[in-house]
């Protein structure tokens, strides 16, 4: 089973040269599945926060309506696999794949309906939510209407502790995985202490068998990423044994990709919809046909 790195940050300022160096470093460390993550903030419309602003808008009916209040889903970052990786894959028969991910920092619960749109659900391979406060964390744990794969636990915010054990276990049963970021802990003692506190809380109180936990780097350069075998040793610091640590690093990440595939390509995990385009020679027109086949994870998922 290949190793996965589920969070390599990219944005409009990311250059192809720097990203290629980071991807080559990930490939050399043993990662075969890389997820490029774009982060965006999700806030409620300012026109809906107070009644006084609504009254002002009614008085100024002639004023043009601003379109900036609605949240706009970013477009997926298009990256190219470096030629060096393609050459090495041909020599060693390794399979290297890139995936897209949208990480949404949620500041309130009034604008979560934006995440139900088709452009959000279909444009990205993975969707993750990052609560900005403990109240938002509790709301996301109780919400069952939004489809996403990862819930990010920011170790920079110690106010998230203590975790609600029952809610987090119930959320994991719905297929949600909790993500911890380790890159900041490599260079700062305060963040290292918070990461250990988060990990030990998950290991001792909630997920004693290592289910529904992953670690990601969020690395912006090669110095901030560690090999999968180093990650196994880091997970053991949380209190897991070596067998469970290997499961967290190896299997849990692939399970996230499988659930993301099920959300994007299937209907309720039972039917796989495949759209094909055919052209007719006589009229030179294109027609799209949708085929429906039973969804069998072990046969159809090519992760």
N, C-alpha and C positions, 0 to 999 in steps of 0.2 A: 504494500500500500504506500503510495507516494506521500511525502511530507508537504504540508501546505503552510504558506504565510498569508494570513487573511487580511493584513492591513499594511500596505505600502502607500503613504500619502502622496497624492498628486493634486495639482491645481493649475491655474492658468500660467503661473510662473515657472512651472516645471519644464526644464529643457530636456530634449531627447538625449543629449550626451550624458547628463547626470543620471537620468533614469536608466540608461543602458548600463552604466557602471554598476548601479545598485542591483539591477536584475542579474548581471553576470556574477556579482558577489553572492546573491541568493542561490543561483544555480550551483556555484562552486561549493557552497555550504551544504547542499543536498536537497534544496527545495525544488519541487517540480510543478507546484501550483501556486501562482502568485496572484493576489487580489489587489488591484489598484483602487484605492479608496479616496473618494471626494467627500469633503465635509461641508455642510451647509447648516445655517441656523434657521429654525422655524419659530416664528413669532406670530402672535395674533395680530389682526389688522388694528391699526391705531384708531380707526374710526369706530371700533366696536368696544373700546375699553371703558368709556364713560358716557353717561347720558348727556352731559353738558356739550360734548363735542357733536353729538347727534343733533342737538337743538341748533347749534351754530350752522350745521350743514343744511338744515331745513330753512333757515333764514337766508342762506346764501345759495338759493337754488340755481342761480345763473352761473355759479362758479363751476369750472370743469372738474369732472371727477378724476381723481388720480389713480392710475393703474398700478402704482408701486405698492399698494396695500396688499395685493394678492401675491402669494408666494409663487415663485417660478421655479420649476424643477430644472436643475442644471443638466446639461447634456453630458453623456458619458465621455470620459477622456479616452481618446483613441491613441493607442501606443503600438509600436512595432517591436516584435521580438528581435533582439540583436542578432546579427549574422553569425557571431561567434557561438552563440547558444544553439542556433540552428545547425551549424556545422558539427558541434559536439554531440548533439542529439542524433544525428545521422551516424556518427561513429560508434556511439554507445547504445543505440536503440532506446534512448530515454524519450519520454513524452513531456514536453514543457508547454503549459497553457497559462494564459492570462485571463483574468476575470475582472469585471467592473463591480464597484460597490458604492452605494450612497450611504453616508453616515450623517444622520440628521440630529442636531442638538436641539432638543425640545425644551422650550422655555415656558410653555403654557399648554393647557389642554383644549383651548378653544380653536386651534387651527390644525388639529390632527386629521381633519377630514381631507386636507390636501394630499395626504399620503395614500388615500384610497384611489387616486386617479390612475388611469391606465398607463400614462406616460411614466409614472413613478414605478409601478409594478412591473412593467415590461422592459423599460430601457436599461435597468441595472440587474446584474446577476444576483447580487446580494443587497439587502436593505438592513441597516442597523439603526437603532435609536439610542441616543445618549441623553439621559435626563440631566437637567441642569440643577435640580434641587431634589431633596428627599420626597417632597410632596408629589412631584412629577413622577418619581420612581414608583411610588405607591399607586399612582393613577395608571401608569403603564402596566404594572403587574396585574391590576384588576381589569384592564381593558382587553376585550377579546375580539374587537372589530377590525383591528389593523393587522395586516399580514407583514411580518418581518421575521428575520432569522436571528439577529444578534441584539442583545441588550448590553450596552457598554457600561461598565462600572468604573468610573473615573477615580483612581486612587488619589488624585490631587484633592479630592473633596472628602475629608474624613467625616463630614456630617451625614454621609450615607450610612454609616454604621450606627447602631447594629442593624443587620439585615433582617427583614421580615421572613423568617424561615418558611412558614407555611405558604405564604404567597409565592415565594420563589420556587418552591417545590411544585406547586400547582402550575406555575408558568412554564417550568421545564417539561412538564407532562404534555403541554400543548406544542412542544417542539422548539421552544425558544432557548438559545444558548447564551450564557453570560461570558463576556469578554473582559479580560484584564490586559492592560498595556504595561510592558516591562522596560521600554527603552529609557524612560525618564529615571527609573530606579537605578540604572547603571552609572549615573553620574551625580546623583544627589542622595545624601543619607536620609533626609526627611522623607522623600518620596519612596526610597527603598523600605523604610519602616512602614509606611502606609501600605505598600504593595504586599508586604508580608502579613500585615494585619488583615487585609482584605482576603488574601489567599487562605490564611488559617481559619478565618471565620467561615469561609465557604467549605473548607475541608472538614472541620470539626462539628459544625452545627447543621449544615444543609446537605451537601453532596459528599457523603463519606466515601462513596464508590467512584468519585471522579466524573460522574455524568454531568453533562450540560455546562462544562467549563472549558474554555480555551484561553491560550495566551498568544498575543500578537505583539509585534515589535513597534509598529508605527514609526519605522526607521526612515530618516531622511538622508542618511549616508551609511556607508558600509560599517562604520565603527559602532553603530547603534543596533546591530542585528547579531544574533547568536545562532549557532548551528542547532539542529533539532536535538542532538545529544546533550548539548549544554542546557537546552530548555528542559530536558528530562530531569537534570540535576536541580534546576531552579524550582520545578514543581515539587520536588521532594522536600524542599524547605518549607512547604506549606503543611507537611505532615503526611503526605501520601507515600506509599511504598513504591518501589521501582515499577512494578507491574501496572499499577494504576496510573503512574506518571507517563508511561509509554502509551497507555490508552488515551490519555488526555491530549498528548502531542500528536499522536498518529491517527487515531480513529475519530476523535471528536470533530476535528476540522473537516474531514471528508464527509461526516454526517451532516455538517452545516451546508456543504456544497450540494449534497443530495437533496436536502429539504428545500434549498433555494431553487434547484432544478424543478422540483415538484410544484412549487408555487408558480413558477414562470411558465412552464411548459405543459402542465397537466390541469385537469379539472378535478379538484378534490382528491388528488392523488390516485385516481382510478382510471382515467382516460387520458391518453396522450394525443394532443392535437398537433398535426403536422401540416403546414401550409406549403403547397408547391405551386410553382408558376409554369404554365404550359403555353406555348405559342403555336398558332395555326399558320401553316404555310400559305394557304389561299388568301386569307384576309390580313395576315401579318399582325394579328392582335394577340394580346396576352390575356390569359385567363387564370385566375387563382382558384385552386381547388383545395379543400381541407379534408384530410383523411383522419379518421378516428380509429385508433388502435388501443387495445388494452395496455395499461401501464404496468410493466414488471421491472422493478428497480434493478435487479441483477442483470437484466438483459438489455435494457434500453438506455440506461444512463452511461454516457461516455464522458466521465469527468476527468 
